[in-house]
Amino acid sequence: MADIQQIRVQIPEDLEPRYVNVAYITHTPSEFLLDFVTMLPGLTNPKVNTRLLLSPLGMKLVQRALNEMLNAMKPLLARSRSPRARPWQTNSSKAPERRHLVRKNKNGHPR
């Protein structure tokens, strides 16, 4: 079995975090594209401020890591509620150009 090496990732001191509250996810058979937006009250034309491009394997690893973290936070998340309305529905009747990814079951029906 191959030896596992620990990699030390450096984070630049001038790297600024970005708050995002909307994500658009699109994919092809060979890649996933994640666009992140900061939607604030009064903004009529928000722009994508962060874009990630991942391979399907990379996306699966990110999904696994997020699931592990969310499962660890279940007690905290159980007390908070997710919003039902989409951010653009409160200010305008026009939806953004891209749609959110809708999960479908084996029969092709939304979950």
C-alpha atoms as a printed R data frame, in Angstrom:
    type eleno elety resid chain resno       x      y       z
1   ATOM     1    CA   MET     A     1   0.000  0.000   0.000
2   ATOM     2    CA   ALA     A     2   1.281  3.488  -0.818
3   ATOM     3    CA   ASP     A     3   2.473  5.739   1.963
4   ATOM     4    CA   ILE     A     4   0.106  8.576   2.798
5   ATOM     5    CA   GLN     A     5   1.839 11.934   2.866
6   ATOM     6    CA   GLN     A     6   0.515 14.911   4.751
7   ATOM     7    CA   ILE     A     7   0.319 18.053   2.634
8   ATOM     8    CA   ARG     A     8   0.548 21.432   4.301
9   ATOM     9    CA   VAL     A     9  -1.624 23.902   2.406
10  ATOM    10    CA   GLN     A    10  -0.690 27.546   2.743
11  ATOM    11    CA   ILE     A    11  -3.406 30.204   2.857
12  ATOM    12    CA   PRO     A    12  -2.185 33.628   1.701
13  ATOM    13    CA   GLU     A    13  -2.545 36.303   4.371
14  ATOM    14    CA   ASP     A    14  -4.253 38.671   1.903
15  ATOM    15    CA   LEU     A    15  -6.899 36.098   0.900
16  ATOM    16    CA   GLU     A    16 -10.285 37.626   1.701
17  ATOM    17    CA   PRO     A    17 -13.243 35.392   2.521
18  ATOM    18    CA   ARG     A    18 -16.443 35.930   0.579
19  ATOM    19    CA   TYR     A    19 -19.937 35.540   1.954
20  ATOM    20    CA   VAL     A    20 -22.192 33.667  -0.459
21  ATOM    21    CA   ASN     A    21 -25.830 32.743  -0.022
22  ATOM    22    CA   VAL     A    22 -26.806 31.547  -3.511
23  ATOM    23    CA   ALA     A    23 -25.170 28.771  -5.516
24  ATOM    24    CA   TYR     A    24 -25.836 27.691  -9.095
25  ATOM    25    CA   ILE     A    25 -24.615 24.218  -9.995
26  ATOM    26    CA   THR     A    26 -24.317 22.931 -13.543
27  ATOM    27    CA   HIS     A    27 -22.493 19.923 -14.906
28  ATOM    28    CA   THR     A    28 -21.370 17.955 -17.905
29  ATOM    29    CA   PRO     A    29 -20.233 14.326 -17.849
30  ATOM    30    CA   SER     A    30 -16.665 15.518 -17.259
31  ATOM    31    CA   GLU     A    31 -16.984 18.495 -14.883
32  ATOM    32    CA   PHE     A    32 -19.062 20.341 -12.308
33  ATOM    33    CA   LEU     A    33 -19.316 24.125 -12.338
34  ATOM    34    CA   LEU     A    34 -20.301 25.874  -9.101
35  ATOM    35    CA   ASP     A    35 -21.079 29.593  -9.264
36  ATOM    36    CA   PHE     A    36 -21.540 31.478  -5.996
37  ATOM    37    CA   VAL     A    37 -23.371 34.774  -5.555
38  ATOM    38    CA   THR     A    38 -23.905 37.186  -2.684
39  ATOM    39    CA   MET     A    39 -27.569 38.169  -2.807
40  ATOM    40    CA   LEU     A    40 -28.320 41.242  -0.701
41  ATOM    41    CA   PRO     A    41 -31.541 43.238  -0.278
42  ATOM    42    CA   GLY     A    42 -31.867 45.925  -2.922
43  ATOM    43    CA   LEU     A    43 -29.450 44.337  -5.394
44  ATOM    44    CA   THR     A    44 -31.209 43.918  -8.703
45  ATOM    45    CA   ASN     A    45 -28.304 42.505 -10.694
46  ATOM    46    CA   PRO     A    46 -25.969 40.507  -8.428
47  ATOM    47    CA   LYS     A    47 -22.894 38.962 -10.046
48  ATOM    48    CA   VAL     A    48 -21.109 35.668  -9.554
49  ATOM    49    CA   ASN     A    49 -18.186 36.381  -7.232
50  ATOM    50    CA   THR     A    50 -16.690 32.893  -6.961
51  ATOM    51    CA   ARG     A    51 -16.529 30.056  -9.490
52  ATOM    52    CA   LEU     A    52 -15.298 26.523  -8.853
53  ATOM    53    CA   LEU     A    53 -14.645 23.902 -11.516
54  ATOM    54    CA   LEU     A    54 -14.353 20.309 -10.290
55  ATOM    55    CA   SER     A    55 -14.037 16.866 -11.781
56  ATOM    56    CA   PRO     A    56 -16.807 14.397 -10.896
57  ATOM    57    CA   LEU     A    57 -14.428 12.672  -8.455
58  ATOM    58    CA   GLY     A    58 -13.493 16.015  -6.901
59  ATOM    59    CA   MET     A    59 -17.178 16.868  -6.513
60  ATOM    60    CA   LYS     A    60 -17.863 13.503  -4.892
61  ATOM    61    CA   LEU     A    61 -15.056 14.110  -2.374
62  ATOM    62    CA   VAL     A    62 -16.382 17.602  -1.588
63  ATOM    63    CA   GLN     A    63 -19.871 16.139  -1.166
64  ATOM    64    CA   ARG     A    64 -18.547 13.484   1.223
65  ATOM    65    CA   ALA     A    65 -16.691 16.079   3.295
66  ATOM    66    CA   LEU     A    66 -19.758 18.364   3.440
67  ATOM    67    CA   ASN     A    67 -22.015 15.448   4.433
68  ATOM    68    CA   GLU     A    68 -19.635 14.491   7.258
69  ATOM    69    CA   MET     A    69 -19.562 18.067   8.547
70  ATOM    70    CA   LEU     A    70 -23.345 18.495   8.261
71  ATOM    71    CA   ASN     A    71 -23.949 15.211  10.084
72  ATOM    72    CA   ALA     A    72 -21.679 16.407  12.896
73  ATOM    73    CA   MET     A    73 -23.731 19.631  13.075
74  ATOM    74    CA   LYS     A    74 -27.171 17.959  13.040
75  ATOM    75    CA   PRO     A    75 -28.046 18.995  16.612
76  ATOM    76    CA   LEU     A    76 -27.381 22.655  15.785
77  ATOM    77    CA   LEU     A    77 -29.075 22.517  12.367
78  ATOM    78    CA   ALA     A    78 -32.196 20.857  13.784
79  ATOM    79    CA   ARG     A    79 -32.972 24.082  15.634
80  ATOM    80    CA   SER     A    80 -32.636 26.321  12.555
81  ATOM    81    CA   ARG     A    81 -35.032 26.414   9.604
82  ATOM    82    CA   SER     A    82 -34.189 26.728   5.936
83  ATOM    83    CA   PRO     A    83 -35.934 29.516   4.014
84  ATOM    84    CA   ARG     A    84 -38.691 28.335   1.679
85  ATOM    85    CA   ALA     A    85 -38.768 31.300  -0.723
86  ATOM    86    CA   ARG     A    86 -36.022 31.791  -3.261
87  ATOM    87    CA   PRO     A    87 -34.203 35.127  -2.764
88  ATOM    88    CA   TRP     A    88 -35.360 36.493  -6.136
89  ATOM    89    CA   GLN     A    89 -39.028 35.736  -5.372
90  ATOM    90    CA   THR     A    90 -39.171 38.348  -2.618
91  ATOM    91    CA   ASN     A    91 -38.011 41.295  -4.774
92  ATOM    92    CA   SER     A    92 -38.935 40.413  -8.320
93  ATOM    93    CA   SER     A    93 -41.023 38.015 -10.342
94  ATOM    94    CA   LYS     A    94 -38.117 37.343 -12.703
95  ATOM    95    CA   ALA     A    95 -35.936 34.336 -11.866
96  ATOM    96    CA   PRO     A    96 -32.228 34.319 -12.714
97  ATOM    97    CA   GLU     A    97 -31.127 32.872 -16.044
98  ATOM    98    CA   ARG     A    98 -29.870 29.581 -14.566
99  ATOM    99    CA   ARG     A    99 -31.949 27.217 -12.506
100 ATOM   100    CA   HIS     A   100 -31.065 25.388  -9.333
101 ATOM   101    CA   LEU     A   101 -30.223 21.727  -9.722
102 ATOM   102    CA   VAL     A   102 -33.307 19.589  -9.046
103 ATOM   103    CA   ARG     A   103 -32.645 16.108  -7.736
104 ATOM   104    CA   LYS     A   104 -34.649 13.379  -9.442
105 ATOM   105    CA   ASN     A   105 -35.361  9.809  -8.437
106 ATOM   106    CA   LYS     A   106 -34.936  6.721 -10.667
107 ATOM   107    CA   ASN     A   107 -38.239  7.424 -12.444
108 ATOM   108    CA   GLY     A   108 -37.202 10.978 -13.340
109 ATOM   109    CA   HIS     A   109 -39.552 12.642 -10.869
110 ATOM   110    CA   PRO     A   110 -38.310 15.429  -8.540
111 ATOM   111    CA   ARG     A   111 -37.610 14.290  -4.993
